[in-house]
Amino acid sequence: MEQVSMKQHCDEHMHRYVLARTKDGWCTDGFVEHVDDNYVCLAVLCEGPGRDDRAFGPYPYFGTPFARPPLYPYPYYPRRYFARQVFPLAALLGLSLLPFY
């Protein structure tokens, strides 16, 4: 697809959940957040920075004079967040709509 027609295609899918494929075979899913003349931005769901050992004891300072109660109730699940990924329109092969439940 040409860059102009890819921009129109991305504009039609603004704020929708899509699967983006690039010409080098890389795929990612997310919400189309912003489109300009050269780039498209996707909001991609991230799980957060790995496992947090504060909630899955044993606590290293438990039983010492400086012991504090845990910061989070058990079970603690890390908060999810959206990260922005930017793709050049020239590198996009296509967008596919995905069902979002």
ABEGO torsion letter per residue (X at the ends): XBAAAAAAAAAAABGBBBBBBBAAGBBBBEBBABBBAABBBBBBBBAEBEBBAAAAOBBAABGBAABBBBABBOBBBBBBBBBBBBBBAAABAEBBBBBBX
